[in-house]
Amino acid sequence: MKVTDEELMAYADGELSPVDAARIEAAVASDPDLALRLDAERKLRAALRGHLDPVAEEPVPDAWKAMIAAAAEEDKQVEERKVVSLAAARAEKAKKAAQDARETARARPFMQRWGTGVAIAASLALGVFMGTQLTLKGSVSDRDGTLVASGTLARGLDTQLAAASEEESLQILTSFQRRDGDYCRVFASGGTSGIACKDDRGWVLERTINGGTRQGTQYRQAGSANSELMAAAQDMAKGAPLDAEQEKAAKANGWKD
Amino acid sequence: MSMTRFCEELTALLPRLRRFARGLTQDSADADDLCQQTIERALKARQQWQEGTRLDAWVYRIMRNQWIDEVRARTRRSQTFAHEDEGMNVGVAGDRDAENRVELGNVERALQRLPEEQREAVVLVMVEGFGYKEAADILGIPQGTLTSRLGRGREALLRKLGEAA
């Protein structure tokens, strides 16, 4: 088997794959001339290293280490400056975020009022037509195109007094008599508020306001919705709302004159 | 790697760098000058070193290029000032000088007589222990060129040492 000088060199330099290296080793074992050439390669390497390796054993000049140490120190200071400026940038960013938050907080009340106003306006406009989709669903029925209270809402409107309704799911905000003499009640139940007036067949929902979804602004919206209803009630009412005694009497009389 | 670690690794590399410098220059004063210049260059260019690559190969390349520049500068100087009967040499120590230094060991003399391009290939692979690929990268030549220079250099050394033996 022929082994070229290049192959022998690559073998000596550890550049061959294990398979090729094994092939060279086998050839060397069976060829004294090849073994001699490999031996010469190894002696040459040992001679070169014997000549140059002692240089790596000499103590390195301090000046060289000092040069590198100075550069390392320089880098360290740059790093520190970077860290300092990074911290400053971070502080600046935090300051700006805080400022933004304050500005947003200042702006928010207006936005909320605006948003609430829109919600009220929208629900006032739609409420009558979308009555069956309100949260009072199941407590409202359709009577010849008119929304009429039924079920628990109807019972509540019949029996609850404004003063005693704090803990109930249905709250009666006020009761009044409208100009035609019908008794009306402003109520709030869940997310929906409304004005119901009693005619001879039941409680007709004159107005409903969907308070919207139950979120953080729920109270504000409900409050706004209720005050909106109270304003509407005042317009409908004949004089002042009923006091507790008048309400009790009206209830006892089945909300009829 | 942080720059602090770069500096630590460079410091750890100094003994090997010095050995390579001696292998290239074949002169201890030249070797130390070359080392100093290499450290300066490496530090100046330290931001350009890419993490994940071998620092030793990177610095060796700087050293070798620095040496090539030096050899060229010396060649220009010798072309300008040398007497016409003086033979030109690629390396620093010429044949005539080497012959005059009778005290030099066989290996050193043989290395000095090698052309620069063969000597750097031999030193990188056989002394510094780089693989063919890394050595070719350091020298900026194809691997085939490296193995050819390495083969010729090795043959020349074996012949010279054989004669001396």
Interface residues (C-beta under 8 A of the other chain):
Chain A: D5 E6 M9 A10 D13 G14 E15 A40 E41 L44 R45 A47 L48 R49 G50 H51 L52 D53 V55 A56 E57 E58 V60 P61 A63 W64 K65 M67 I68 A69 A71 A72 D75 K76 E79
Chain B: S2 M3 T4 C7 E8 L10 T11 L14 P15 R16 R18 R19 R22 G23 S28 A31 D32 C35 Q36 I39 E40 L43 R46 G105 N106 V107 E108 L111 V122 V123 V125 M126 V127 G131 Y132 T147 L150 G151 R154 E155 L157 L158 L161 G162
